[in-house]
Amino acid sequence: INNGANDGELKIEQAFIDYKIQDWIIFRGGALLVPLGRLNVLHDSDYRETTARPLFNSVIVPTTWTEPGAGFYGTANPNDEMEFNYELYMTQGLIEKMVDGNGLRASRPSLKTDNNAGKAITTRLGLSPFIGLDFGLGGYYSTFDDKNQKNLGMVVADFNYKIGPFEILGEGGYTAFSPADIKDKDGKVTSTLTGPMWGYYLEGHYKFFPEFLKMSFLGDDFEHPSITLFSRIDQVDTDMSKLNANDRTQLAFGFNYRPITNVAFKFEYQVNLENEAILKSDKSKEIANNQFIASVAAGF
């Protein structure tokens, strides 16, 4: 606070209270990460092998996606290896700011006020038949306009499979909604987005650490250093009613080095392709937007 003025802002990504009734039913209330797919809940940079999040988790599932709400979650274990888990919440719901290209990113709600009287229902059911493999299927339904008359529904599936040094994971989803108004800065309707939207990503990892590096500065004094090679394919379409520059495919590949588990030095190259250029065999539609990115991530 400077001379009585607010000189800064602290934003909370998630903050909640849990009340355990049984292992299979735990109440949770607060600012919640919407449990669609895996990455919106497990998106922290030190968890991810890549620097950039997939396009799918930027515009279809707009990670980080937080809504105030309450509900229940829990787990059940039929045997020593198998696990069922679920999450079921009533939350605030999206607002009417869908845009072709940016998808649902601007539609994430304020944590302060709601634009209508409707609420969203979101759920995810998970199954792990044995250690190293799990599946998830999630759904989301919300009204999103100020008059509480327009509806949106989303289905997202995800999986993760790990065996030895190899891991493969992915998510895919489909979103249908009532025609959404697109407005300019003065609030005037300029166009209508009809959708629907879809997208997916598939990502593979290989983790190792060469013997000859263990006595170098990269391995000396560290208990479990590692290098992970990764690659990913990612596609999104935020308005299936038309083919344009917003229909994108991304290929990413690179590696990271972890001296310890929660610190990663990441190096990644992205090949960004315009689907319109490929499907129409028109090189003029292709944009020079490939990029090399690097980052350092630390969890604490």
Secondary structure in CASP SS format (residue, H / E / C, confidence):
PFRMAT SS
TARGET T0000
AUTHOR 0000-0000-0000
METHOD secondary structure of the structure
MODEL  1
I C 1.00
N E 1.00
N C 1.00
G C 1.00
A E 1.00
N C 1.00
D C 1.00
G C 1.00
E C 1.00
L C 1.00
K C 1.00
I C 1.00
E C 1.00
Q C 1.00
A E 1.00
F E 1.00
I E 1.00
D E 1.00
Y E 1.00
K E 1.00
I E 1.00
Q E 1.00
D C 1.00
W C 1.00
I E 1.00
I E 1.00
F E 1.00
R E 1.00
G E 1.00
G E 1.00
A E 1.00
L E 1.00
L E 1.00
V C 1.00
P C 1.00
L C 1.00
G C 1.00
R C 1.00
L C 1.00
N C 1.00
V C 1.00
L C 1.00
H C 1.00
D C 1.00
S C 1.00
D C 1.00
Y C 1.00
R C 1.00
E C 1.00
T C 1.00
T C 1.00
A C 1.00
R C 1.00
P C 1.00
L C 1.00
F H 1.00
N H 1.00
S H 1.00
V H 1.00
I H 1.00
V C 1.00
P C 1.00
T C 1.00
T C 1.00
W C 1.00
T E 1.00
E E 1.00
P E 1.00
G E 1.00
A E 1.00
G E 1.00
F E 1.00
Y E 1.00
G E 1.00
T E 1.00
A E 1.00
N C 1.00
P C 1.00
N C 1.00
D C 1.00
E C 1.00
M C 1.00
E E 1.00
F E 1.00
N E 1.00
Y E 1.00
E E 1.00
L E 1.00
Y E 1.00
M E 1.00
T E 1.00
Q C 1.00
G C 1.00
L C 1.00
I C 1.00
E C 1.00
K C 1.00
M C 1.00
V E 1.00
D C 1.00
G C 1.00
N C 1.00
G E 1.00
L C 1.00
R H 1.00
A H 1.00
S H 1.00
R C 1.00
P C 1.00
S C 1.00
L C 1.00
K C 1.00
T C 1.00
D C 1.00
N C 1.00
N C 1.00
A C 1.00
G C 1.00
K C 1.00
A E 1.00
I E 1.00
T E 1.00
T E 1.00
R E 1.00
L E 1.00
G E 1.00
L E 1.00
S E 1.00
P E 1.00
F E 1.00
I C 1.00
G C 1.00
L E 1.00
D E 1.00
F E 1.00
G E 1.00
L E 1.00
G E 1.00
G E 1.00
Y E 1.00
Y E 1.00
S E 1.00
T E 1.00
F C 1.00
D C 1.00
D C 1.00
K C 1.00
N C 1.00
Q C 1.00
K C 1.00
N E 1.00
L E 1.00
G E 1.00
M E 1.00
V E 1.00
V E 1.00
A E 1.00
D E 1.00
F E 1.00
N E 1.00
Y E 1.00
K E 1.00
I E 1.00
G C 1.00
P C 1.00
F E 1.00
E E 1.00
I E 1.00
L E 1.00
G E 1.00
E E 1.00
G E 1.00
G E 1.00
Y E 1.00
T E 1.00
A E 1.00
F E 1.00
S C 1.00
P C 1.00
A E 1.00
D E 1.00
I E 1.00
K E 1.00
D C 1.00
K C 1.00
D C 1.00
G C 1.00
K C 1.00
V E 1.00
T E 1.00
S E 1.00
T E 1.00
L E 1.00
T C 1.00
G C 1.00
P C 1.00
M E 1.00
W E 1.00
G E 1.00
Y E 1.00
Y E 1.00
L E 1.00
E E 1.00
G E 1.00
H E 1.00
Y E 1.00
K E 1.00
F E 1.00
F C 1.00
P C 1.00
E H 1.00
F H 1.00
L H 1.00
K C 1.00
M C 1.00
S C 1.00
F C 1.00
L C 1.00
G C 1.00
D C 1.00
D C 1.00
F C 1.00
E C 1.00
H C 1.00
P C 1.00
S E 1.00
I E 1.00
T E 1.00
L E 1.00
F E 1.00
S E 1.00
R E 1.00
I E 1.00
D E 1.00
Q E 1.00
V E 1.00
D E 1.00
T C 1.00
D C 1.00
M C 1.00
S C 1.00
K C 1.00
L C 1.00
N C 1.00
A C 1.00
N C 1.00
D C 1.00
R E 1.00
T E 1.00
Q E 1.00
L E 1.00
A E 1.00
F E 1.00
G E 1.00
F E 1.00
N E 1.00
Y E 1.00
R E 1.00
P E 1.00
I E 1.00
T C 1.00
N C 1.00
V E 1.00
A E 1.00
F E 1.00
K E 1.00
F E 1.00
E E 1.00
Y E 1.00
Q E 1.00
V E 1.00
N E 1.00
L E 1.00
E E 1.00
N H 1.00
E H 1.00
A H 1.00
I H 1.00
L H 1.00
K C 1.00
S C 1.00
D C 1.00
K H 1.00
S H 1.00
K H 1.00
E C 1.00
I C 1.00
A C 1.00
N C 1.00
N C 1.00
Q E 1.00
F E 1.00
I E 1.00
A E 1.00
S E 1.00
V E 1.00
A E 1.00
A E 1.00
G C 1.00
F C 1.00
END
